Amino acid sequence: MLKVHHPGFYTSIQDLGRFGFRHLGVPVSGVTDQRAAKRSNALLENDPNDAVLEITMNGPGLEFTEPTYIVLCGAPLEAFLDGDPLEMNQVYQVGAGAVFTSGHVQEGLRTYLSVKGGFQSDIKLGSRSQFYPITSSNTLKKGMQIPYNPIGDFTPKLLKIIPEESSADIDIHVSPGPEYELFDVDYLNHLFAKSFQISKNHNRMACQLEPSLPPHPIRIITSATLPGTVQITPSGRLIILLRDGQTTGGYPRILQLDANSQDRLGQKQFGDVIRFEKIG
């Protein structure tokens, strides 16, 4: 059992997502940076869909009541196991009663903590991902206990890897959205010529960008959206939907991020700069 002594700023249980219920208004949810979460599971030879903890900005305080193995991937996090510092992308053996403490994310935004065999929280609509009201809460709460299967003997094929990625990359790859061609060429050229900053309105549902583009007259009826859909409001504000984003929207869908860029955007924080690069 994993005991939550302190939940951190925004720590949640996530797998790769909840599928087949968007027609009922249920978002996909799941990990925001899939590459990092899959890497943490791969080092432990878990299934890619095994549930992990997604840690945002400031980490939790936890106690492992049974032996296991853990990995941290994603944004570098100041973290300790029984007072000893932990490195990223490395397998660690955890004894019964071990205490995990953590501080701030040092670069990027989200860190992933995986456990051998995955966290065994309740499955709701085919997924363990936390999303209220499908689950009882969006995040971990103090005093919560999360099951996992005790593992006393495991010899990993790899103890550590060094990923080739950087949260400093500002290029976000996009393809045209359904309403892309309703905008004139000058407007689209302006969109791709500018750089944008991540605004303070940034969470697992959506990310707003600054500055706004000029107002526009394009209107649509409410239509389906996806994680990575870039909407533009009548006032020119750009909104990028993330994993907990709504399943429909009434703003023009001007662009769509590819999967890798969705992962990269998941590591951006307030004030970071991005630039759209068209790939299709």
C-alpha positions as CSV (number, residue, x, y, z in Angstrom):
1,M,0.0,0.0,0.0
2,L,1.2,3.5,-0.7
3,K,0.3,6.0,2.0
4,V,-0.1,9.6,1.1
5,H,1.4,11.8,3.9
6,H,1.4,15.0,1.7
7,P,-0.2,15.1,-1.8
8,G,2.0,17.8,-3.3
9,F,0.6,20.7,-5.4
10,Y,-1.3,18.5,-8.0
11,T,-0.5,14.8,-7.9
12,S,-2.9,12.4,-9.6
13,I,-3.1,8.7,-10.6
14,Q,-3.1,8.4,-14.4
15,D,-2.7,5.7,-17.0
16,L,-2.9,6.1,-20.8
17,G,-6.5,7.2,-20.7
18,R,-10.2,6.4,-20.7
19,F,-11.6,5.6,-24.2
20,G,-15.0,4.9,-25.6
21,F,-17.0,7.4,-23.6
22,R,-16.5,10.8,-25.4
23,H,-20.0,10.6,-26.8
24,L,-21.1,10.9,-23.2
25,G,-19.0,13.9,-22.6
26,V,-16.3,12.0,-20.7
27,P,-12.7,13.2,-21.6
28,V,-9.9,10.9,-22.4
29,S,-7.8,12.0,-19.3
30,G,-4.6,10.0,-18.8
31,V,-0.9,11.1,-18.5
32,T,-0.1,14.5,-20.1
33,D,3.4,13.5,-21.2
34,Q,3.0,9.9,-22.5
35,R,6.6,9.5,-23.5
36,A,7.8,10.1,-20.0
37,A,5.2,7.9,-18.4
38,K,5.8,5.0,-20.9
39,R,9.5,5.3,-20.2
40,S,9.0,4.9,-16.5
41,N,6.9,1.8,-17.0
42,A,9.3,0.4,-19.6
43,L,12.3,0.6,-17.1
44,L,10.2,-1.5,-14.7
45,E,9.1,-3.9,-17.5
46,N,5.5,-2.9,-16.8
47,D,2.6,-2.7,-19.3
48,P,2.7,0.7,-21.0
49,N,-0.9,1.4,-19.6
50,D,0.0,0.6,-16.0
51,A,-1.1,3.5,-13.7
52,V,1.6,6.0,-12.5
53,L,1.6,9.1,-10.4
54,E,1.7,12.4,-12.3
55,I,3.4,15.0,-10.2
56,T,2.9,18.6,-11.1
57,M,5.3,21.4,-10.0
58,N,5.7,20.3,-6.4
59,G,6.0,16.7,-5.3
60,P,4.3,14.6,-2.6
61,G,5.4,12.8,0.6
62,L,4.7,9.1,0.5
63,E,5.3,5.9,2.4
64,F,5.7,2.4,0.8
65,T,4.3,-0.2,3.2
66,E,5.5,-3.1,1.1
67,P,8.7,-3.8,-0.9
68,T,8.8,-2.7,-4.6
69,Y,10.8,-0.9,-7.2
70,I,10.2,2.6,-8.5
71,V,11.3,4.9,-11.3
72,L,11.0,8.7,-11.8
73,C,10.8,10.1,-15.4
74,G,9.8,13.3,-17.0
75,A,10.6,16.7,-15.5
76,P,13.6,16.6,-13.1
77,L,12.3,16.5,-9.5
78,E,14.1,17.0,-6.2
79,A,13.3,13.7,-4.6
80,F,14.6,11.5,-1.8
81,L,14.0,7.9,-0.6
82,D,14.7,7.6,3.2
83,G,16.7,10.8,2.8
84,D,18.9,9.6,0.0
85,P,18.6,11.6,-3.3
86,L,17.0,9.9,-6.3
87,E,18.1,10.3,-9.9
88,M,15.8,10.5,-12.9
89,N,15.2,7.6,-15.3
90,Q,16.8,5.0,-12.9
91,V,15.3,1.9,-11.2
92,Y,15.4,1.9,-7.3
93,Q,14.6,-0.9,-4.9
94,V,12.2,0.2,-2.2
95,G,12.0,-1.6,1.2
96,A,8.9,-1.9,3.3
97,G,8.3,1.3,5.3
98,A,10.5,3.4,3.0
99,V,9.5,7.1,2.9
100,F,9.6,9.1,-0.3
101,T,9.9,12.9,0.0
102,S,10.1,15.5,-2.8
103,G,10.4,19.2,-3.5
104,H,10.0,21.3,-6.6
105,V,10.2,20.3,-10.2
106,Q,13.5,21.8,-11.4
107,E,12.8,22.0,-15.2
108,G,9.6,21.4,-17.1
109,L,6.3,20.8,-15.3
110,R,5.4,17.2,-14.7
111,T,7.2,14.2,-13.3
112,Y,6.0,10.5,-13.4
113,L,6.5,8.1,-10.5
114,S,6.0,4.4,-11.5
115,V,6.0,1.3,-9.3
116,K,6.6,-2.2,-10.4
117,G,3.3,-3.7,-11.6
118,G,1.6,-0.3,-11.6
119,F,-0.7,1.3,-9.0
120,Q,-3.8,-0.8,-8.4
121,S,-6.4,1.9,-7.8
122,D,-10.0,1.3,-8.8
123,I,-10.9,1.0,-12.5
124,K,-13.7,3.4,-13.6
125,L,-15.0,3.2,-17.1
126,G,-12.0,1.1,-18.2
127,S,-9.3,3.4,-16.7
128,R,-7.6,4.2,-13.4
129,S,-7.1,7.9,-14.4
130,Q,-8.4,10.3,-11.9
131,F,-11.0,12.7,-13.2
132,Y,-13.9,14.0,-11.1
133,P,-16.8,13.0,-11.1
134,I,-15.8,9.7,-12.8
135,T,-13.5,9.2,-9.8
136,S,-14.0,10.6,-6.3
137,S,-11.4,13.3,-6.8
138,N,-9.0,14.8,-9.3
139,T,-5.9,14.4,-7.2
140,L,-4.4,12.6,-4.3
141,K,-5.6,13.6,-0.8
142,K,-3.7,13.4,2.5
143,G,-4.4,10.1,4.1
144,M,-5.3,8.3,0.9
145,Q,-3.9,4.7,0.5
146,I,-3.2,3.4,-3.0
147,P,-2.7,-0.4,-3.5
148,Y,0.2,-1.9,-5.4
149,N,1.4,-5.5,-5.6
150,P,4.5,-6.2,-3.3
151,I,7.6,-7.2,-5.3
152,G,10.6,-8.4,-3.4
153,D,12.8,-9.8,-6.2
154,F,13.2,-8.2,-9.6
155,T,16.3,-7.9,-11.8
156,P,15.7,-5.1,-14.3
157,K,17.1,-5.5,-17.8
158,L,18.1,-1.8,-17.7
159,L,18.9,0.1,-14.5
160,K,19.0,3.6,-16.1
161,I,18.6,5.4,-19.4
162,I,19.4,8.9,-20.6
163,P,16.5,10.3,-22.8
164,E,17.3,12.6,-25.7
165,E,14.7,15.3,-25.1
166,S,14.5,18.8,-23.7
167,S,11.7,20.9,-22.3
168,A,13.4,23.9,-23.8
169,D,12.3,23.0,-27.4
170,I,9.8,25.7,-28.4
171,D,8.6,24.2,-31.7
172,I,5.1,22.7,-31.5
173,H,4.2,20.6,-34.6
174,V,0.6,21.0,-35.9
175,S,-1.6,20.1,-38.8
176,P,-4.6,22.1,-40.1
177,G,-7.8,21.8,-38.1
178,P,-11.3,21.4,-39.6
179,E,-11.8,25.2,-39.8
180,Y,-8.3,26.1,-40.9
181,E,-9.2,26.9,-44.5
182,L,-12.0,29.4,-43.3
183,F,-9.2,31.8,-42.3
184,D,-7.5,33.9,-45.0
185,V,-3.9,33.5,-45.9
186,D,-2.7,36.7,-44.2
187,Y,-4.3,35.6,-40.9
188,L,-2.7,32.2,-41.1
189,N,0.7,33.7,-42.0
190,H,0.4,35.8,-38.9
191,L,-0.4,32.8,-36.8
192,F,2.8,30.9,-37.9
193,A,5.0,34.0,-37.8
194,K,4.4,34.7,-34.1
195,S,5.7,33.2,-30.9
196,F,3.4,32.7,-28.0
197,Q,3.7,32.5,-24.2
198,I,1.9,30.0,-22.0
199,S,-0.5,32.0,-19.9
200,K,-1.4,31.5,-16.2
201,N,-4.6,29.8,-17.4
202,H,-3.0,26.4,-17.8
203,N,-4.1,23.1,-16.3
204,R,-4.9,19.6,-17.4
205,M,-8.0,20.7,-19.2
206,A,-6.5,23.4,-21.5
207,C,-3.7,25.9,-22.0
208,Q,-4.3,29.5,-23.1
209,L,-1.7,31.4,-25.1
210,E,-0.6,35.1,-25.1
211,P,-0.8,37.4,-26.9
212,S,-4.1,37.0,-28.8
213,L,-4.4,37.2,-32.5
214,P,-6.7,39.8,-34.1
215,P,-10.4,39.3,-33.7
216,H,-12.1,37.3,-36.5
217,P,-15.7,36.7,-37.8
218,I,-15.6,32.8,-38.1
219,R,-18.4,31.0,-36.3
220,I,-19.2,27.3,-36.1
221,I,-21.8,25.1,-34.4
222,T,-20.6,23.1,-31.4
223,S,-18.4,20.3,-32.8
224,A,-16.2,17.5,-31.6
225,T,-12.7,18.2,-30.1
226,L,-9.7,16.1,-29.1
227,P,-6.7,16.5,-26.9
228,G,-4.3,18.7,-28.9
229,T,-7.1,20.7,-30.6
230,V,-6.2,24.4,-30.9
231,Q,-9.3,26.5,-30.7
232,I,-9.5,30.2,-31.4
233,T,-12.1,32.5,-29.8
234,P,-13.8,35.4,-31.6
235,S,-11.4,37.8,-29.8
236,G,-8.4,35.9,-31.2
237,R,-7.4,34.0,-28.0
238,L,-5.8,30.6,-28.7
239,I,-6.7,27.7,-26.5
240,I,-5.1,24.3,-26.7
241,L,-7.1,21.4,-25.2
242,L,-5.2,18.9,-23.1
243,R,-6.0,15.5,-21.7
244,D,-9.0,16.5,-19.5
245,G,-10.3,18.9,-22.1
246,Q,-14.0,19.0,-23.1
247,T,-15.2,16.7,-25.8
248,T,-17.0,19.4,-27.8
249,G,-16.6,23.1,-28.4
250,G,-18.0,26.0,-30.2
251,Y,-14.8,27.8,-31.3
252,P,-13.2,27.2,-34.6
253,R,-10.6,24.3,-34.5
254,I,-7.8,26.0,-36.4
255,L,-4.9,23.5,-35.6
256,Q,-4.3,20.1,-34.2
257,L,-1.1,19.1,-32.3
258,D,0.6,15.8,-33.1
259,A,1.2,13.3,-30.3
260,N,4.8,14.2,-29.6
261,S,4.0,17.9,-29.4
262,Q,1.2,17.2,-26.9
263,D,3.8,15.5,-24.7
264,R,6.1,18.5,-25.1
265,L,3.4,20.9,-24.3
266,G,2.6,18.9,-21.2
267,Q,6.0,20.0,-19.8
268,K,5.5,23.7,-20.5
269,Q,4.7,26.1,-17.7
270,F,3.6,29.7,-17.3
271,G,5.7,32.1,-19.3
272,D,7.3,29.5,-21.5
273,V,7.5,30.3,-25.2
274,I,6.1,28.1,-28.0
275,R,5.9,28.5,-31.8
276,F,3.7,26.6,-34.2
277,E,5.3,24.6,-37.0
278,K,3.0,23.2,-39.7
279,I,3.7,19.6,-40.7
280,G,0.7,18.8,-42.9
